[in-house]
C-alpha cells in the first residue's frame, strides 16, 4: 500500500523525478505530442495547468514507505486548473 502526497510537498529531487516520469502532463512548460492533434470536435486541447509548479501543486503522487515515487500504482491524481478555460 502507498500513500499519496501533494507534489508541492515533495522534496526537489522527487519533484524532478515526477516531471521526468509523468511526461504526458499538459502544462505551459510541457506540451506532449498528443496536444498537437485536434480533438474530435476540431478544437485544440485546452491547457490543463499554467506551468509545472501549478501541476505539482494540484497533483498527488504515490509514495512508497521508503519515500520514493511508487511504481505501482503508476499513475498520479491530478486536479486540472484549466488556466485558459475548458473549451
Secondary structure as UniProt FT lines:
FT   STRAND          3..6
FT   HELIX           7..9
FT   HELIX           12..21
FT   TURN            23..24
FT   HELIX           33..36
FT   TURN            40..41
FT   HELIX           52..57
FT   STRAND          59..63
FT   TURN            65..66
FT   STRAND          77..78
FT   TURN            83..84
//
